[in-house]
Structure formats: C-alpha cells, structure tokens
Amino acid sequence: MTPPPFLTSPLLAAPNISHGFFSRTGGVSAGVYASLNAGPGSEDNSDHVKENRRQCAAALGCDAGRLLTNYQIHSSEVVIVDAPWRDAPEKADALATKTRGLALGVLAADCMAWLFSDPEAGVIGAAHAGWRGALAGVLENTVAAMEGLGAERENIRAALGPCLRQPNFEVGLDLVEAFTNKYKASARFFAPGDSPEKRQLDLAGFGAWRLSESGVGKIGDLEVCTLAAPEKYFSYRASRRREETDYGRNLSAIAIK
C-alpha cells in the first residue's frame, strides 16, 4: 500500500528524527471523513481511524501503538511520556519525550500543530494550539517540558504545519481584548476585518512570537491554510460552512529513533 503523502519542514530534518504534516489524502475513511481522518474523537468508523493512524505511523517508521496523541482540551497542559498509553489518552494539548521509538502527534482541523525537536539532546515535542491554548501558554510550556528532559532552548527547532491563517481567521473584538490584556504587544497580530466589529487574527504569527520570546533557536512555518484548501485538509470552519455534522482531523507527528 502506498504510504499517505505528507509535508515536512527542513528545520526538523535530522538522522534520529522523522516527522510529517499529513493532509486528508491517502486513507480509508469515506464521506465527510475522506480519507485520512486520524481523529478518534470524530464519529468516523473506529476501524477506519485506526487504519489511517497505522498508515501514518508506518510512514514515520514506527509502530501504530507507539503513535501517541492526547485527548485535546484547548489547554496549556503538557504531558511527558516514556511509553504508550496504558489506558485512555491523557487530557492535555502537548506532549514531550526523550524515549526512542515513540511518535508524538497533534490532531487539528484549523488549530495550530507545532512539532519540536532538539536532535542533539534527543528530545521531541508536539503541541496543539488554538487561540485558547496559545494564549494560555501551551507553546511555552512545551518548551519548558522539553528543557526538563535535557533539551536546550537555543537548540530547539519548532515548525508549524497547516492551520487557519489570518485572512480567513475572523474574530470579534472580545478576542482582541483578551490577547492585549495579557500581552499589549499582541495588538500587531490583528488586522481589520470585514466590519468594524471584526478583526483578522494572525495566530501563527502570535505562536511564533511566543516561541521566540521563550528562547527557541529556530522557528519555521509551512504557511499553508487549511480553510483555503478544504479539499486537501480537514477544516472545522469549512465543514461548518457546508453544514456538515462532523469533520475529520489532520495528523501532524514527530518520532525519535
């Protein structure tokens, strides 16, 4: 079987690291989940989701049982792992490990999916960040968790995959207030919207800024918008526009050998 296609970031290329930002192409799911839906939290056929995840894990060179994703809750919580889940995934939005043979994944359908590595220290991380998690500090906490495992901030590399981008990310003035109340400098990440009551949020820019402020050495961005290409990427906002009852999740994952 042909492995599903995925994008990679040159920042994360290393002999002991494999990674991929997967699209919705290449799996076995059907309907609104066609075809590489990797989200167990969706209402898709669970066997289809398992097969899709198996294909993604194989593409990264690891066993499906060692590809870990959280029960994501839009929080700032990070879980340090050294083995596959014994029971259900933990409720959190980021993972970090130094255990070889594990792959850490993020499930997203417009939210940011950040993958991290310090190849010299042999430490990797993965973070899911919508605006709530990003504002709460999930990215900074991921860096701190990796540092606790032996990574050095200046050696950490972080890459952002496909997500909702500023021209398509319209928000209300209440969100502007929430960001600027915490970080006055974040006002620059909001552009005028289609009406005086709306603004366009550059969440990717905000995330990259928070990582830079945290001392991360190298930061990259694939600059792909999920809503601009709903035929290629699962997008929550696109599914809402089509009045679909559910949606699939894109997987982004990183593995340490």
C-alpha positions as CSV (number, residue, x, y, z in Angstrom):
1,M,0.0,0.0,0.0
2,T,1.3,3.4,-0.9
3,P,2.0,5.5,2.2
4,P,0.0,8.7,2.6
5,P,1.6,11.9,1.4
6,F,2.9,14.4,3.9
7,L,4.7,17.7,4.2
8,T,8.0,18.1,6.0
9,S,10.0,21.1,7.4
10,P,13.7,21.3,6.6
11,L,14.2,22.6,10.2
12,L,13.2,19.2,11.6
13,A,15.4,17.1,9.3
14,A,17.8,15.0,11.4
15,P,19.1,11.4,11.2
16,N,17.4,10.5,14.5
17,I,14.1,12.3,13.8
18,S,11.2,11.6,11.4
19,H,8.2,13.8,11.1
20,G,5.2,14.6,8.8
21,F,2.4,17.0,8.4
22,F,-0.3,14.8,6.9
23,S,-3.2,16.0,4.8
24,R,-6.6,14.4,4.4
25,T,-5.3,12.3,1.5
26,G,-4.4,8.6,1.4
27,G,-6.6,6.9,4.0
28,V,-9.6,4.6,4.0
29,S,-12.3,6.8,5.5
30,A,-15.3,7.9,3.5
31,G,-17.9,10.7,3.3
32,V,-17.0,13.8,5.3
33,Y,-14.0,11.9,6.7
34,A,-12.5,11.1,3.3
35,S,-9.9,9.9,3.5
36,L,-7.1,10.1,6.1
37,N,-9.1,11.0,9.2
38,A,-6.8,10.4,12.2
39,G,-9.2,11.6,14.9
40,P,-10.5,9.1,17.4
41,G,-12.8,11.8,18.7
42,S,-14.7,12.0,15.5
43,E,-17.8,9.9,14.7
44,D,-15.9,8.1,11.9
45,N,-15.7,4.3,11.9
46,S,-13.1,3.5,14.6
47,D,-11.5,0.7,12.5
48,H,-11.0,3.3,9.7
49,V,-9.4,5.7,12.1
50,K,-7.1,3.0,13.4
51,E,-6.0,2.0,9.9
52,N,-5.4,5.6,9.0
53,R,-3.2,6.1,12.0
54,R,-1.4,2.9,11.3
55,Q,-0.6,4.2,7.8
56,C,0.7,7.4,9.3
57,A,2.8,5.7,11.9
58,A,4.3,3.4,9.2
59,A,5.2,6.4,7.1
60,L,7.2,7.7,10.1
61,G,8.8,4.3,10.7
62,C,7.1,3.4,14.0
63,D,4.5,1.0,15.3
64,A,0.9,2.3,15.4
65,G,0.7,1.6,19.1
66,R,3.6,4.0,19.7
67,L,2.0,6.9,17.9
68,L,0.6,9.0,20.8
69,T,-2.0,11.8,20.7
70,N,-3.8,13.5,23.6
71,Y,-7.4,13.9,24.4
72,Q,-7.1,17.6,23.4
73,I,-9.0,20.2,25.5
74,H,-7.6,23.6,24.4
75,S,-5.5,23.9,27.5
76,S,-1.9,24.8,28.4
77,E,-1.2,21.3,29.7
78,V,1.8,19.2,28.6
79,V,2.3,15.5,29.3
80,I,5.8,14.0,29.4
81,V,5.6,10.4,28.2
82,D,8.0,7.5,28.1
83,A,5.7,4.7,26.9
84,P,2.4,4.1,25.0
85,W,-0.8,4.9,26.9
86,R,-1.8,2.2,29.3
87,D,-5.5,3.2,29.1
88,A,-7.1,6.2,27.5
89,P,-5.0,9.2,26.3
90,E,-4.5,11.9,28.9
91,K,-6.4,15.2,28.7
92,A,-3.8,17.8,27.6
93,D,-2.7,19.6,24.5
94,A,1.0,18.9,24.2
95,L,3.5,16.0,24.6
96,A,7.2,15.7,25.1
97,T,9.6,12.7,25.3
98,K,13.1,11.5,25.1
99,T,12.1,7.9,24.7
100,R,13.3,6.4,21.4
101,G,10.7,4.7,19.3
102,L,7.8,7.0,20.3
103,A,5.9,9.3,17.9
104,L,4.1,12.3,19.3
105,G,1.1,13.6,17.3
106,V,-1.3,16.5,17.1
107,L,-4.8,16.4,15.8
108,A,-6.1,19.6,14.2
109,A,-8.7,20.9,11.8
110,D,-7.7,24.6,11.7
111,C,-5.8,24.9,15.0
112,M,-2.1,25.1,15.0
113,A,0.0,22.0,15.0
114,W,3.6,22.6,16.2
115,L,6.3,20.0,16.1
116,F,9.5,20.4,18.1
117,S,12.9,18.7,18.3
118,D,16.3,19.1,19.9
119,P,18.1,16.4,17.9
120,E,21.3,16.8,19.8
121,A,19.6,16.1,23.2
122,G,17.3,13.5,21.6
123,V,14.1,15.3,22.8
124,I,10.9,15.9,20.8
125,G,7.6,17.6,21.4
126,A,4.2,18.2,19.8
127,A,1.6,20.9,20.6
128,H,-2.0,21.6,19.6
129,A,-2.8,25.2,19.9
130,G,-6.0,27.0,19.1
131,W,-6.3,30.6,20.3
132,R,-7.2,29.5,23.8
133,G,-4.3,27.2,24.2
134,A,-1.8,29.6,22.6
135,L,-3.0,32.4,24.9
136,A,-2.8,30.1,27.9
137,G,0.8,29.3,27.2
138,V,0.8,25.7,25.8
139,L,3.7,26.5,23.5
140,E,5.9,28.0,26.2
141,N,5.0,25.0,28.4
142,T,6.1,22.6,25.7
143,V,9.5,24.3,25.5
144,A,9.8,24.1,29.3
145,A,8.9,20.4,29.4
146,M,11.5,19.7,26.7
147,E,14.1,21.6,28.7
148,G,13.2,19.5,31.7
149,L,14.1,16.4,29.6
150,G,17.5,17.8,28.7
151,A,16.8,20.0,25.7
152,E,18.4,23.4,25.4
153,R,16.2,26.2,24.3
154,E,18.6,27.6,21.8
155,N,18.9,24.1,20.1
156,I,15.1,23.5,19.9
157,R,13.6,23.7,16.5
158,A,9.9,24.3,16.0
159,A,7.9,24.0,12.9
160,L,4.2,24.9,12.3
161,G,2.1,22.9,9.9
162,P,-1.2,23.7,8.0
163,C,-3.7,25.7,10.1
164,L,-6.1,28.6,9.8
165,R,-4.4,31.7,8.5
166,Q,-5.1,35.4,9.1
167,P,-7.1,36.3,6.0
168,N,-9.6,33.5,7.0
169,F,-9.4,33.9,10.7
170,E,-12.0,36.5,11.6
171,V,-12.7,37.1,15.3
172,G,-14.6,39.5,17.5
173,L,-13.3,42.5,19.4
174,D,-13.6,40.4,22.6
175,L,-10.7,38.3,21.4
176,V,-8.6,41.3,20.7
177,E,-9.2,42.4,24.3
178,A,-8.3,39.0,25.7
179,F,-5.0,39.0,23.9
180,T,-4.0,42.6,24.5
181,N,-4.9,42.4,28.2
182,K,-2.3,39.7,28.6
183,Y,0.2,40.9,26.0
184,K,-0.1,44.6,24.9
185,A,2.3,43.8,22.0
186,S,-0.1,41.3,20.6
187,A,-2.2,44.0,19.0
188,R,0.0,43.8,16.0
189,F,-1.4,40.3,15.3
190,F,-4.8,41.7,14.5
191,A,-5.8,43.2,11.1
192,P,-9.0,45.0,10.2
193,G,-11.9,42.6,9.5
194,D,-14.9,42.8,7.1
195,S,-16.7,45.1,9.5
196,P,-15.8,47.4,12.4
197,E,-16.8,44.7,14.9
198,K,-14.4,42.2,13.4
199,R,-10.6,41.6,13.2
200,Q,-8.4,39.0,11.5
201,L,-6.1,37.1,13.8
202,D,-2.6,36.1,12.8
203,L,-2.5,33.2,15.3
204,A,0.5,31.7,13.5
205,G,2.4,34.9,14.0
206,F,1.4,35.1,17.6
207,G,2.6,31.5,18.2
208,A,5.9,32.1,16.5
209,W,6.4,35.3,18.7
210,R,5.7,33.4,21.9
211,L,8.3,30.7,20.9
212,S,10.8,33.4,20.0
213,E,10.2,35.1,23.4
214,S,10.8,31.7,25.0
215,G,14.2,31.4,23.5
216,V,13.6,28.8,20.8
217,G,16.5,28.8,18.5
218,K,14.9,28.1,15.1
219,I,11.3,28.6,14.1
220,G,9.7,27.6,10.8
221,D,6.3,27.8,9.2
222,L,4.9,25.8,6.2
223,E,2.5,28.8,5.6
224,V,-0.4,26.5,4.5
225,C,-4.0,27.5,5.3
226,T,-6.5,24.7,6.0
227,L,-9.6,26.7,5.1
228,A,-8.1,27.9,1.8
229,A,-7.7,24.2,0.7
230,P,-10.6,22.2,2.3
231,E,-10.3,19.6,-0.4
232,K,-6.8,18.8,0.8
233,Y,-7.0,19.5,4.6
234,F,-9.7,19.0,7.1
235,S,-11.1,22.3,8.3
236,Y,-13.7,22.9,11.0
237,R,-14.7,26.2,9.5
238,A,-15.1,24.7,6.1
239,S,-17.3,21.9,7.5
240,R,-19.5,24.4,9.3
241,R,-19.9,26.4,6.0
242,R,-21.0,23.2,4.3
243,E,-23.4,22.5,7.2
244,E,-21.8,19.1,7.9
245,T,-22.5,17.4,11.2
246,D,-18.9,16.4,11.9
247,Y,-15.3,16.7,10.5
248,G,-12.1,14.8,10.2
249,R,-8.7,15.7,11.9
250,N,-5.4,16.2,10.2
251,L,-2.4,14.5,11.9
252,S,1.0,16.1,12.4
253,A,3.5,13.9,14.1
254,I,7.2,13.6,15.0
255,A,9.1,10.4,16.0
256,I,12.5,9.9,17.6
257,K,14.6,6.9,16.5
